[in-house]
């Protein structure tokens, strides 16, 4: 429609609106009142005019034999003027359609509902998508309240839950988006959320992909081309498929020498060995330093000896000298049994990750990645903010579509 015509309509609408709508009021009140008017107009234009015209067009096509049943048979009128009241972004609509029966297979159908996409639930597709996005962003009761506030459309929390978990409202696959500087970096991590059973915890798996960063400050860099993949799958093997699909979407081959950063979980390293066999695996520097600090504090307490041992072991760890670190720990192994068992755990940790511990100084100096900071942020963005709440209890079936 031409802008001049819209201006004329807007002017005519303003002239017929009561002055009480705007006189003596602030912008906040005026905007709210105008939004109500626009919704009322949209409701009438959408349901009484545009969709009604589209239904008439469809039913004309059915009479002419253009629209047929899936079996190829023609439709015959079964019942006319069947009403339905679907909700839209402008509020509830009243639509009148015809129910047909196929003369060939005998199936009954309201063809307009299927073609227009309002079969079930009784929401327009656009509103259903908005409800699902809100449900994936906030708790279901909060999402319900936001929808009422923003759109003036009441959708109960249970409907928000059902739509968020519905296959019909799940996002479509993303378009290919090759990394700017392949092979790039892949990071994997997991985060626990509360299950439905008491004291049950479910691990949500999250992966991050990127290749370009920009320096924001001396000690901070910003990732420029990140993407994420998440799953509520139980077994690590189930996460291999979504990770592989995202790898291909980012324009990578799984046999490339990707930088693969993760913490100490064995399942993640198993995934790396299967999906990225030629990757350059690295234990997250921060995670490793925290583990060393924690174990030495348990073994030696807050003593001068602990500080000395930590400096020595940390120096070996950061330069990739795993054998030297283990030798030092064995040489300074405490005699007390409990403390000695803690040192055994630390040496076992270093042995398990021997192949994942590089010279971190050299990696950093060459522009490589030593930290899984983006992976930790991905946990926060994808899982923690939405799903890790003391009052929330999840099943895997309910958690997966939200992720």
Helices and strands as residue ranges (DSSP letters): H 3-16, G 19-21, H 27-43, I 44-51, H 52-63, E 75-84, E 87-88, E 91-92, E 95-102, E 108-109, H 111-116, H 125-137, H 140-151, H 157-165, G 167-169, E 185-194, E 201-210, E 213-217, E 220-223, E 227-231, G 236-238, H 239-249, E 259-262, H 266-275, E 280-283, H 285-300, H 304-318, H 322-331, H 337-352, G 354-356, H 360-365, H 373-379, I 380-384, H 385-387, H 396-402
